[in-house]
């Protein structure tokens, strides 16, 4: 039957099983509940915010994030590789998103003046107007679905925990 056994609560994993010679530290019941709650909350929140932006403004959350990042830069332009880093998107995924935004007239591409191989993504005036229109919807959704659901202390702890996770992931080797 293998190392896992079925019980009325799901699968039981041996507490000290090995994986290529390393001991696996399985999540206990409390850790498993918190992990699954975090996965559900983060997935549902992103999906809800994206649906609200899509319904109200024809933008996905990924579109909105690109427009925001461009709006925060000098001259509303950013090298595509840097934009990918800022939005945590792969270069391939970002290229498809920018293609879509370009077709909508929200972003345009320009050659990078100091590197002919590079391209800049530039927020157009139409893109700026779309961002200004969408921002209240986004902020209201963040407040309604996250900030106002938590106490100020819980929200602060969430921010601290999220920062610790980001720091750990950014400093860990791939």
C-alpha positions as CSV (number, residue, x, y, z in Angstrom):
1,X,0.0,0.0,0.0
2,X,3.0,2.4,0.3
3,X,4.0,4.8,3.1
4,X,0.6,6.5,3.4
5,X,-2.4,5.0,5.1
6,X,-6.0,6.2,4.8
7,X,-8.0,7.2,7.8
8,X,-11.3,8.9,8.4
9,X,-9.4,12.2,8.5
10,X,-7.6,11.7,5.2
11,X,-4.1,10.3,4.6
12,X,-1.8,9.6,7.5
13,X,1.9,10.3,6.7
14,X,4.6,8.7,8.7
15,X,6.2,11.4,10.9
16,X,9.7,10.4,10.2
17,X,9.6,9.3,6.5
18,X,12.7,10.0,4.4
19,X,12.9,11.6,1.0
20,X,16.2,10.9,-0.7
21,X,17.9,10.4,2.7
22,X,16.4,13.5,4.3
23,X,13.9,13.5,7.1
24,X,10.5,15.0,6.2
25,X,9.0,17.3,8.8
26,X,5.3,16.9,8.1
27,X,2.9,19.7,9.1
28,X,1.0,19.1,12.2
29,X,-2.8,19.6,12.3
30,X,-2.5,23.2,13.3
31,X,0.2,24.0,10.7
32,X,-1.9,22.3,8.1
33,X,-5.0,24.3,8.9
34,X,-3.0,27.6,8.8
35,X,-1.3,26.6,5.5
36,X,-4.5,25.7,3.8
37,X,-6.2,28.9,5.1
38,X,-3.4,31.0,3.7
39,X,-3.6,29.2,0.3
40,X,-7.4,29.7,0.2
41,X,-7.3,33.3,1.4
42,X,-4.5,34.4,-1.0
43,X,-6.0,32.6,-4.0
44,X,-9.6,33.8,-3.3
45,X,-8.5,37.4,-2.7
46,X,-6.5,37.6,-5.9
47,X,-9.4,36.1,-7.9
48,X,-12.0,38.4,-6.3
49,X,-9.9,41.5,-6.8
50,X,-9.2,40.5,-10.4
51,X,-12.9,39.8,-11.1
52,X,-14.0,43.2,-9.7
53,X,-11.4,45.0,-11.9
54,X,-12.5,43.0,-14.9
55,X,-16.2,43.6,-14.4
56,X,-15.8,47.3,-13.7
57,X,-12.9,48.3,-16.0
58,X,-11.9,45.4,-18.3
59,X,-8.6,44.9,-16.5
60,X,-7.2,41.9,-14.7
61,X,-5.3,42.3,-11.4
62,X,-2.1,41.6,-13.4
63,X,-3.0,44.4,-15.9
64,X,-3.6,46.7,-13.0
65,X,-0.3,45.9,-11.3
66,X,1.6,46.7,-14.5
67,X,-0.2,50.0,-14.9
68,X,0.5,50.9,-11.2
69,X,4.2,50.0,-11.5
70,X,4.6,52.1,-14.6
71,X,2.7,55.0,-13.0
72,X,5.2,55.0,-10.1
73,X,8.3,55.5,-12.3
74,X,9.8,58.6,-13.7
75,X,8.3,59.4,-17.1
76,X,5.9,56.5,-16.6
77,X,8.3,54.1,-18.4
78,X,10.3,51.0,-17.3
79,X,12.5,48.5,-19.0
80,X,10.6,45.3,-19.7
81,X,13.0,43.2,-17.7
82,X,12.7,45.5,-14.6
83,X,8.9,45.5,-15.0
84,X,8.9,41.7,-14.9
85,X,10.9,41.8,-11.7
86,X,8.6,44.5,-10.1
87,X,5.5,42.5,-11.0
88,X,6.9,39.1,-10.1
89,X,6.0,37.9,-13.6
90,X,8.1,35.8,-15.9
91,X,9.4,37.7,-18.9
92,X,7.3,35.6,-21.2
93,X,4.1,36.2,-19.1
94,X,4.8,39.9,-19.0
95,X,5.3,40.0,-22.7
96,X,1.9,38.6,-23.2
97,X,0.3,41.0,-20.7
98,X,2.0,44.0,-22.3
99,X,0.9,42.8,-25.8
100,X,-2.7,42.8,-24.5
101,X,-2.3,46.2,-22.8
102,X,-0.7,47.6,-26.0
103,X,-3.7,46.4,-28.1
104,X,-6.0,48.3,-25.6
105,X,-3.9,51.4,-26.1
106,X,-2.9,51.5,-22.4
107,X,0.8,50.8,-22.8
108,X,3.2,51.2,-25.7
109,X,6.7,49.9,-26.3
110,X,9.7,52.0,-27.1
111,X,13.3,50.9,-27.8
112,X,15.6,51.3,-24.9
113,X,17.9,54.3,-25.6
114,X,20.9,52.8,-24.0
115,X,20.6,49.2,-25.1
116,X,19.1,48.4,-28.6
117,X,18.2,44.9,-27.4
118,X,16.0,46.2,-24.6
119,X,12.5,47.6,-24.7
120,X,10.7,50.0,-22.5
121,X,7.0,49.7,-21.5
122,X,5.5,53.1,-21.4
123,X,2.2,54.0,-19.8
124,X,0.1,56.0,-22.3
125,X,-2.3,58.9,-21.4
126,X,-5.1,56.5,-22.0
127,X,-3.5,53.9,-19.7
128,X,-3.1,56.6,-17.0
129,X,-6.8,57.5,-17.3
130,X,-7.8,53.8,-17.1
131,X,-5.6,53.4,-13.9
132,X,-7.2,56.5,-12.4
133,X,-10.7,55.1,-13.1
134,X,-9.8,51.6,-11.8
135,X,-7.9,52.6,-8.6
136,X,-11.0,53.3,-6.5
137,X,-12.5,49.9,-7.3
138,X,-9.2,48.2,-6.5
139,X,-8.7,50.1,-3.2
140,X,-12.3,49.5,-2.1
141,X,-11.9,45.8,-2.8
142,X,-8.6,45.6,-0.9
143,X,-10.3,47.4,2.0
144,X,-13.5,45.3,1.9
145,X,-11.9,41.9,1.4
146,X,-8.7,42.3,3.5
147,X,-8.1,45.4,5.5
148,X,-11.5,45.8,7.1
149,X,-11.9,42.0,7.7
150,X,-8.9,42.1,10.1
151,X,-8.2,44.1,13.2
152,X,-5.3,46.7,12.8
153,X,-3.1,44.3,14.8
154,X,-3.9,41.3,12.6
155,X,-3.3,43.4,9.5
156,X,0.1,44.5,10.9
157,X,1.0,40.9,11.7
158,X,0.0,39.8,8.3
159,X,2.3,42.5,6.8
160,X,5.1,41.4,9.0
161,X,4.6,37.8,8.2
162,X,4.4,38.5,4.5
163,X,7.6,40.5,4.6
164,X,9.4,37.7,6.4
165,X,8.2,35.2,3.7
166,X,9.4,37.5,0.9
167,X,12.8,38.1,2.6
168,X,13.2,34.3,3.1
169,X,12.3,33.5,-0.5
170,X,14.5,36.3,-2.0
171,X,17.5,35.2,0.1
172,X,17.1,31.5,-0.5
173,X,18.9,29.8,-3.3
174,X,16.8,28.5,-6.2
